[in-house]
Every structure is written in structure tokens, then in C-alpha cells.
Amino acid sequence: MIEIKASEFIKEKIKGMKAACLQVNNVKAAKSGREFENALQELELHIKKKFADKRPAEDSVVSAVRRMYRRIGWEPTRYRPSSEALVRRILQDKGLYRINNLVDFGNVVSAFMHIPMGLYDLNKIHGDITLDAGKEGETYQGISKSLIHAEGKLILRDQQGIFGNPTADSKRTSISDNTDSVLALFFGPPEIDKKYLEATIEKLADYYQPFSRGIESAEKWIVSFEQ
């Protein structure tokens, strides 16, 4: 189990924030198939029914994620949490991206539970992980953007530097066809209780079961960052 800690700045500004983690070995990245299409259809029906007469921002989980951003001065209406961005895509009939089975099912769970998630190739993470705020001048290589400015944003770093945030992951630790071990990390606001986050990682583990010979030994844990 990889160690995940938070900087003193994060523990002070977002006291009680949680990281909900799922670590799975012996997984196989592949093109998504019928299982994903079925899950996506169920997700779209759920989201459109839930938000038929209210905006995403009126949901208690979505608003808690937004408050988490604002506690460090990061504006969520400018830099959408990945979970909210996925919900909005569905409401706009844009569907979800199709990358591979591991990423695609991660997006389904993140959208359904409204909790932003980062998905990382464990073999590309070096040392322990620290949840922090980006410092002046810090940048990292994004997956879809050439360079992401990290200053003032909620980020994850290892011994080699920043590798993601709840809006945008990095190219360095991204999932590829050769990925065989993954870490899914859900960024949990203080107001979201442990049981909700446990249900979130259980949901993803269930989706991953057909693609992993190591799902029975998968590590599932919640880290609460208190002062």
C-alpha cells in the first residue's frame, strides 16, 4: 500500500479532506466493450433523471467538491472538477470519452458519485505521494494539454514532481496499453463521509473485476487529512 500524506498547508486549509484509494495489481488495459456501453447507458439515465429539474451545483456532493477547491483559492467554475465536467458532458448529450477500460470505468464511477478521481499507473509513481498546493512557477505535462500551470491548485506530487490534480492528470503517470498496476484516488471533500467514499471505491473495484487477476487482493483504504 503506497503512503499518501498531505502538506501542512492542505491540512490547515482543507481540514478533514480525504483520499479514497483503490490499488489493483495484475490488471489489463484494453479497449472498452459492451460492458462499458451498458454502464454508460445506465449512467446517462441516472444523471439526466437526477438533474432534470436542478443544476449540478445544487447537489450536495458537487457543491462540497466546489467548496474544497475554493478553500485554497482555486475557482471551480473556471477549472471544473473532473467529476462535474463529466456530469455536464452527459447533460449536454456529449457522452463520455472512450480511452480504455480502466479509464472509462473510472469516469463512469466519478460521474455517478460526483467525486473527482485521478487514475495513475503505479509503476510510474516514484516514492510516497503528497497532496499539496502547487507553488509559484510549478508546471507539469498534461495528458490533453502540453503544459499545466499548477500554482494555487490542489495537486499530487511524488519524488519526481507533480503528476496530477482533480481537474487534470499528467502524461507521466497516465494509463497505457502496458499498464498492469493502477492507483485510483478519489479526492474527498471534508463534508463527504467515509461510507460514501468506501462505496465509491467498491463500485470501481466491481467494474474492474473482469479485467484483473488481482482484484481479490486489491487494497482499498481511506486517508483523512487532519491537523
BALOBA-1460 file (C-alpha; in Angstrom, 3 decimals):
// residues 227
<rec num="1" residu="m" x="0.000" y="0.000" z="0.000"/>
<rec num="2" residu="i" x="1.526" y="3.291" z="-1.093"/>
<rec num="3" residu="e" x="1.733" y="6.021" z="1.551"/>
<rec num="4" residu="i" x="-0.295" y="9.177" z="0.951"/>
<rec num="5" residu="k" x="0.102" y="12.260" z="3.126"/>
<rec num="6" residu="a" x="-0.883" y="15.919" z="2.954"/>
<rec num="7" residu="s" x="1.172" y="19.071" z="3.318"/>
<rec num="8" residu="e" x="0.608" y="21.279" z="6.352"/>
<rec num="9" residu="f" x="-0.996" y="23.858" z="4.047"/>
<rec num="10" residu="i" x="-3.651" y="21.388" z="2.889"/>
<rec num="11" residu="k" x="-4.295" y="20.091" z="6.419"/>
<rec num="12" residu="e" x="-4.875" y="23.656" z="7.548"/>
<rec num="13" residu="k" x="-6.957" y="24.890" z="4.604"/>
<rec num="14" residu="i" x="-8.999" y="21.722" z="3.933"/>
<rec num="15" residu="k" x="-9.074" y="20.094" z="7.351"/>
<rec num="16" residu="g" x="-10.725" y="16.694" z="7.141"/>
<rec num="17" residu="m" x="-10.222" y="16.216" z="3.422"/>
<rec num="18" residu="k" x="-9.996" y="12.543" z="2.495"/>
<rec num="19" residu="a" x="-8.340" y="10.430" z="-0.172"/>
<rec num="20" residu="a" x="-10.260" y="7.285" z="-1.131"/>
<rec num="21" residu="c" x="-7.852" y="4.854" z="-2.750"/>
<rec num="22" residu="l" x="-8.029" y="1.667" z="-4.756"/>
<rec num="23" residu="q" x="-4.779" y="-0.088" z="-5.661"/>
<rec num="24" residu="v" x="-5.085" y="-3.019" z="-8.059"/>
<rec num="25" residu="n" x="-2.318" y="-5.195" z="-9.480"/>
<rec num="26" residu="n" x="-2.480" y="-7.604" z="-12.419"/>
<rec num="27" residu="v" x="-4.915" y="-5.506" z="-14.421"/>
<rec num="28" residu="k" x="-5.201" y="-5.413" z="-18.186"/>
<rec num="29" residu="a" x="-5.827" y="-2.220" z="-20.127"/>
<rec num="30" residu="a" x="-7.891" y="-2.839" z="-23.256"/>
<rec num="31" residu="k" x="-10.475" y="-1.257" z="-25.489"/>
<rec num="32" residu="s" x="-13.830" y="-0.863" z="-23.741"/>
<rec num="33" residu="g" x="-16.570" y="-3.180" z="-24.881"/>
<rec num="34" residu="r" x="-20.238" y="-3.884" z="-24.330"/>
<rec num="35" residu="e" x="-19.898" y="-3.805" z="-20.521"/>
<rec num="36" residu="f" x="-18.864" y="-0.161" z="-20.679"/>
<rec num="37" residu="e" x="-21.624" y="0.772" z="-23.128"/>
<rec num="38" residu="n" x="-24.187" y="-0.753" z="-20.758"/>
<rec num="39" residu="a" x="-22.707" y="1.077" z="-17.767"/>
<rec num="40" residu="l" x="-22.660" y="4.330" z="-19.711"/>
<rec num="41" residu="q" x="-26.310" y="3.960" z="-20.683"/>
<rec num="42" residu="e" x="-27.271" y="3.396" z="-17.038"/>
<rec num="43" residu="l" x="-25.180" y="6.388" z="-16.001"/>
<rec num="44" residu="e" x="-26.769" y="8.689" z="-18.574"/>
<rec num="45" residu="l" x="-30.276" y="7.699" z="-17.465"/>
<rec num="46" residu="h" x="-29.343" y="8.267" z="-13.817"/>
<rec num="47" residu="i" x="-27.735" y="11.682" z="-14.386"/>
<rec num="48" residu="k" x="-30.480" y="13.016" z="-16.640"/>
<rec num="49" residu="k" x="-33.192" y="11.925" z="-14.204"/>
<rec num="50" residu="k" x="-31.368" y="13.329" z="-11.179"/>
<rec num="51" residu="f" x="-30.712" y="16.713" z="-12.781"/>
<rec num="52" residu="a" x="-33.940" y="17.006" z="-14.732"/>
<rec num="53" residu="d" x="-35.121" y="19.897" z="-12.568"/>
<rec num="54" residu="k" x="-31.970" y="21.164" z="-10.844"/>
<rec num="55" residu="r" x="-28.462" y="22.311" z="-11.710"/>
<rec num="56" residu="p" x="-25.388" y="20.228" z="-10.803"/>
<rec num="57" residu="a" x="-24.252" y="22.965" z="-8.412"/>
<rec num="58" residu="e" x="-27.378" y="22.355" z="-6.310"/>
<rec num="59" residu="d" x="-26.263" y="18.807" z="-5.494"/>
<rec num="60" residu="s" x="-24.690" y="18.436" z="-2.043"/>
<rec num="61" residu="v" x="-21.699" y="16.400" z="-3.255"/>
<rec num="62" residu="v" x="-20.978" y="18.646" z="-6.241"/>
<rec num="63" residu="s" x="-21.167" y="21.732" z="-4.021"/>
<rec num="64" residu="a" x="-18.874" y="20.115" z="-1.425"/>
<rec num="65" residu="v" x="-16.265" y="19.494" z="-4.120"/>
<rec num="66" residu="r" x="-16.550" y="23.109" z="-5.220"/>
<rec num="67" residu="r" x="-16.004" y="24.307" z="-1.642"/>
<rec num="68" residu="m" x="-12.927" y="22.103" z="-1.411"/>
<rec num="69" residu="y" x="-11.442" y="23.954" z="-4.390"/>
<rec num="70" residu="r" x="-12.331" y="27.370" z="-3.025"/>
<rec num="71" residu="r" x="-10.726" y="26.712" z="0.350"/>
<rec num="72" residu="i" x="-7.328" y="27.044" z="-1.302"/>
<rec num="73" residu="g" x="-8.393" y="29.825" z="-3.672"/>
<rec num="74" residu="w" x="-8.964" y="27.637" z="-6.719"/>
<rec num="75" residu="e" x="-12.074" y="28.657" z="-8.670"/>
<rec num="76" residu="p" x="-14.140" y="25.564" z="-9.667"/>
<rec num="77" residu="t" x="-16.243" y="27.389" z="-12.244"/>
<rec num="78" residu="r" x="-13.061" y="28.159" z="-14.180"/>
<rec num="79" residu="y" x="-11.278" y="24.859" z="-13.547"/>
<rec num="80" residu="r" x="-14.077" y="22.304" z="-13.370"/>
<rec num="81" residu="p" x="-13.549" y="19.288" z="-11.120"/>
<rec num="82" residu="s" x="-13.305" y="16.295" z="-13.438"/>
<rec num="83" residu="s" x="-16.415" y="14.692" z="-11.932"/>
<rec num="84" residu="e" x="-18.572" y="17.763" z="-12.529"/>
<rec num="85" residu="a" x="-17.178" y="18.155" z="-16.041"/>
<rec num="86" residu="l" x="-18.270" y="14.579" z="-16.810"/>
<rec num="87" residu="v" x="-21.758" y="15.202" z="-15.431"/>
<rec num="88" residu="r" x="-22.073" y="18.310" z="-17.577"/>
<rec num="89" residu="r" x="-20.959" y="16.412" z="-20.689"/>
<rec num="90" residu="i" x="-23.750" y="13.904" z="-20.136"/>
<rec num="91" residu="l" x="-26.357" y="16.618" z="-19.585"/>
<rec num="92" residu="q" x="-25.198" y="18.249" z="-22.837"/>
<rec num="93" residu="d" x="-25.557" y="14.902" z="-24.685"/>
<rec num="94" residu="k" x="-21.823" y="14.757" z="-25.369"/>
<rec num="95" residu="g" x="-21.387" y="11.362" z="-23.706"/>
<rec num="96" residu="l" x="-18.056" y="10.269" z="-22.233"/>
<rec num="97" residu="y" x="-14.670" y="9.805" z="-23.800"/>
<rec num="98" residu="r" x="-13.535" y="6.299" z="-24.704"/>
<rec num="99" residu="i" x="-9.881" y="5.799" z="-23.795"/>
<rec num="100" residu="n" x="-9.578" y="2.271" z="-22.417"/>
<rec num="101" residu="n" x="-11.498" y="0.074" z="-19.991"/>
<rec num="102" residu="l" x="-9.622" y="1.276" z="-16.877"/>
<rec num="103" residu="v" x="-10.016" y="4.979" z="-17.606"/>
<rec num="104" residu="d" x="-13.550" y="4.650" z="-18.974"/>
<rec num="105" residu="f" x="-14.963" y="2.839" z="-15.944"/>
<rec num="106" residu="g" x="-13.159" y="5.283" z="-13.680"/>
<rec num="107" residu="n" x="-15.011" y="8.084" z="-15.447"/>
<rec num="108" residu="v" x="-18.321" y="6.278" z="-15.009"/>
<rec num="109" residu="v" x="-17.827" y="5.968" z="-11.239"/>
<rec num="110" residu="s" x="-16.535" y="9.531" z="-10.868"/>
<rec num="111" residu="a" x="-19.549" y="10.921" z="-12.732"/>
<rec num="112" residu="f" x="-22.047" y="8.715" z="-10.892"/>
<rec num="113" residu="m" x="-20.711" y="9.534" z="-7.409"/>
<rec num="114" residu="h" x="-19.715" y="13.149" z="-8.317"/>
<rec num="115" residu="i" x="-16.253" y="12.718" z="-6.745"/>
<rec num="116" residu="p" x="-13.215" y="13.767" z="-8.834"/>
<rec num="117" residu="m" x="-10.719" y="10.988" z="-9.402"/>
<rec num="118" residu="g" x="-7.163" y="10.597" z="-10.598"/>
<rec num="119" residu="l" x="-6.112" y="7.293" z="-12.186"/>
<rec num="120" residu="y" x="-2.402" y="6.510" z="-12.250"/>
<rec num="121" residu="d" x="-0.023" y="3.824" z="-13.449"/>
<rec num="122" residu="l" x="1.606" y="2.689" z="-10.191"/>
<rec num="123" residu="n" x="4.825" y="1.740" z="-11.945"/>
<rec num="124" residu="k" x="5.258" y="5.388" z="-12.963"/>
<rec num="125" residu="i" x="4.898" y="6.796" z="-9.437"/>
<rec num="126" residu="h" x="8.177" y="7.228" z="-7.572"/>
<rec num="127" residu="g" x="8.087" y="7.182" z="-3.793"/>
<rec num="128" residu="d" x="5.291" y="8.291" z="-1.485"/>
<rec num="129" residu="i" x="2.540" y="10.694" z="-2.556"/>
<rec num="130" residu="t" x="1.912" y="14.122" z="-1.072"/>
<rec num="131" residu="l" x="-1.302" y="16.073" z="-1.502"/>
<rec num="132" residu="d" x="-0.298" y="19.716" z="-1.753"/>
<rec num="133" residu="a" x="-0.955" y="23.055" z="-3.428"/>
<rec num="134" residu="g" x="1.116" y="23.984" z="-6.459"/>
<rec num="135" residu="k" x="3.769" y="26.608" z="-5.849"/>
<rec num="136" residu="e" x="4.692" y="29.636" z="-7.924"/>
<rec num="137" residu="g" x="6.157" y="28.649" z="-11.268"/>
<rec num="138" residu="e" x="5.357" y="24.937" z="-10.955"/>
<rec num="139" residu="t" x="4.048" y="23.174" z="-14.057"/>
<rec num="140" residu="y" x="3.559" y="19.641" z="-15.326"/>
<rec num="141" residu="q" x="2.867" y="17.882" z="-18.597"/>
<rec num="142" residu="g" x="-0.834" y="17.208" z="-19.020"/>
<rec num="143" residu="i" x="-2.480" y="14.426" z="-20.993"/>
<rec num="144" residu="s" x="-4.509" y="16.609" z="-23.323"/>
<rec num="145" residu="k" x="-2.679" y="19.922" z="-22.776"/>
<rec num="146" residu="s" x="1.014" y="20.438" z="-23.337"/>
<rec num="147" residu="l" x="1.649" y="22.275" z="-20.073"/>
<rec num="148" residu="i" x="-0.487" y="22.775" z="-16.966"/>
<rec num="149" residu="h" x="0.265" y="25.587" z="-14.544"/>
<rec num="150" residu="a" x="-0.033" y="24.240" z="-11.009"/>
<rec num="151" residu="e" x="0.287" y="27.347" z="-8.862"/>
<rec num="152" residu="g" x="-2.531" y="27.581" z="-6.307"/>
<rec num="153" residu="k" x="-4.143" y="24.312" z="-7.411"/>
<rec num="154" residu="l" x="-4.727" y="21.134" z="-5.438"/>
<rec num="155" residu="i" x="-2.076" y="18.715" z="-6.710"/>
<rec num="156" residu="l" x="-0.383" y="15.376" z="-6.088"/>
<rec num="157" residu="r" x="3.391" y="15.044" z="-6.120"/>
<rec num="158" residu="d" x="5.931" y="12.255" z="-5.777"/>
<rec num="159" residu="q" x="9.740" y="12.296" z="-5.769"/>
<rec num="160" residu="q" x="9.807" y="13.350" z="-9.430"/>
<rec num="161" residu="g" x="7.324" y="16.198" z="-9.069"/>
<rec num="162" residu="i" x="3.660" y="16.913" z="-9.755"/>
<rec num="163" residu="f" x="1.643" y="14.223" z="-11.510"/>
<rec num="164" residu="g" x="-1.964" y="15.350" z="-11.356"/>
<rec num="165" residu="n" x="-4.865" y="17.209" z="-9.783"/>
<rec num="166" residu="p" x="-8.634" y="16.640" z="-9.527"/>
<rec num="167" residu="t" x="-9.171" y="18.529" z="-12.782"/>
<rec num="168" residu="a" x="-6.312" y="17.200" z="-14.947"/>
<rec num="169" residu="d" x="-3.940" y="14.227" z="-14.721"/>
<rec num="170" residu="s" x="-0.393" y="14.131" z="-16.054"/>
<rec num="171" residu="k" x="1.055" y="12.399" z="-19.070"/>
<rec num="172" residu="r" x="3.893" y="10.943" z="-16.977"/>
<rec num="173" residu="t" x="1.685" y="8.677" z="-14.853"/>
<rec num="174" residu="s" x="-1.097" y="8.102" z="-17.389"/>
<rec num="175" residu="i" x="-2.562" y="4.686" z="-18.203"/>
<rec num="176" residu="s" x="-1.149" y="2.978" z="-21.301"/>
<rec num="177" residu="d" x="-1.550" y="-0.366" z="-23.047"/>
<rec num="178" residu="n" x="1.342" y="-1.672" z="-20.916"/>
<rec num="179" residu="t" x="-0.191" y="-0.698" z="-17.571"/>
<rec num="180" residu="d" x="-0.576" y="-3.648" z="-15.198"/>
<rec num="181" residu="s" x="-0.951" y="-1.901" z="-11.809"/>
<rec num="182" residu="v" x="-3.160" y="1.112" z="-11.068"/>
<rec num="183" residu="l" x="-3.944" y="3.529" z="-8.295"/>
<rec num="184" residu="a" x="-7.330" y="5.235" z="-8.367"/>
<rec num="185" residu="l" x="-7.510" y="8.174" z="-5.960"/>
<rec num="186" residu="f" x="-10.789" y="9.965" z="-5.274"/>
<rec num="187" residu="f" x="-10.443" y="13.477" z="-3.837"/>
<rec num="188" residu="g" x="-12.966" y="13.560" z="-0.993"/>
<rec num="189" residu="p" x="-14.181" y="16.875" z="0.474"/>
<rec num="190" residu="p" x="-14.403" y="17.093" z="4.290"/>
<rec num="191" residu="e" x="-18.221" y="17.018" z="4.231"/>
<rec num="192" residu="i" x="-18.358" y="13.652" z="2.448"/>
<rec num="193" residu="d" x="-18.449" y="10.788" z="4.933"/>
<rec num="194" residu="k" x="-16.262" y="7.703" z="4.883"/>
<rec num="195" residu="k" x="-19.081" y="5.316" z="3.966"/>
<rec num="196" residu="y" x="-19.858" y="7.256" z="0.793"/>
<rec num="197" residu="l" x="-16.209" y="7.115" z="-0.249"/>
<rec num="198" residu="e" x="-15.979" y="3.419" z="0.595"/>
<rec num="199" residu="a" x="-18.980" y="2.794" z="-1.659"/>
<rec num="200" residu="t" x="-17.231" y="4.770" z="-4.397"/>
<rec num="201" residu="i" x="-14.100" y="2.623" z="-4.442"/>
<rec num="202" residu="e" x="-16.152" y="-0.572" z="-4.095"/>
<rec num="203" residu="k" x="-18.115" y="0.428" z="-7.183"/>
<rec num="204" residu="l" x="-14.920" y="0.871" z="-9.183"/>
<rec num="205" residu="a" x="-13.479" y="-2.421" z="-7.886"/>
<rec num="206" residu="d" x="-16.624" y="-4.210" z="-9.087"/>
<rec num="207" residu="y" x="-16.204" y="-2.732" z="-12.566"/>
<rec num="208" residu="y" x="-12.524" y="-3.724" z="-12.625"/>
<rec num="209" residu="q" x="-13.142" y="-7.305" z="-11.597"/>
<rec num="210" residu="p" x="-13.342" y="-8.783" z="-15.138"/>
<rec num="211" residu="f" x="-10.036" y="-7.137" z="-16.075"/>
<rec num="212" residu="s" x="-7.911" y="-8.102" z="-13.070"/>
<rec num="213" residu="r" x="-6.485" y="-11.347" z="-11.753"/>
<rec num="214" residu="g" x="-5.580" y="-9.495" z="-8.550"/>
<rec num="215" residu="i" x="-8.905" y="-7.905" z="-7.644"/>
<rec num="216" residu="e" x="-9.336" y="-10.209" z="-4.622"/>
<rec num="217" residu="s" x="-6.141" y="-8.797" z="-3.120"/>
<rec num="218" residu="a" x="-6.832" y="-5.194" z="-4.132"/>
<rec num="219" residu="e" x="-6.014" y="-2.600" z="-1.488"/>
<rec num="220" residu="k" x="-8.869" y="-0.259" z="-0.525"/>
<rec num="221" residu="w" x="-8.370" y="2.474" z="2.019"/>
<rec num="222" residu="i" x="-9.406" y="5.951" z="3.119"/>
<rec num="223" residu="v" x="-6.923" y="8.565" z="4.344"/>
<rec num="224" residu="s" x="-8.267" y="11.515" z="6.357"/>
<rec num="225" residu="f" x="-6.036" y="14.548" z="6.494"/>
<rec num="226" residu="e" x="-6.393" y="16.108" z="9.925"/>
<rec num="227" residu="q" x="-4.076" y="18.595" z="11.617"/>
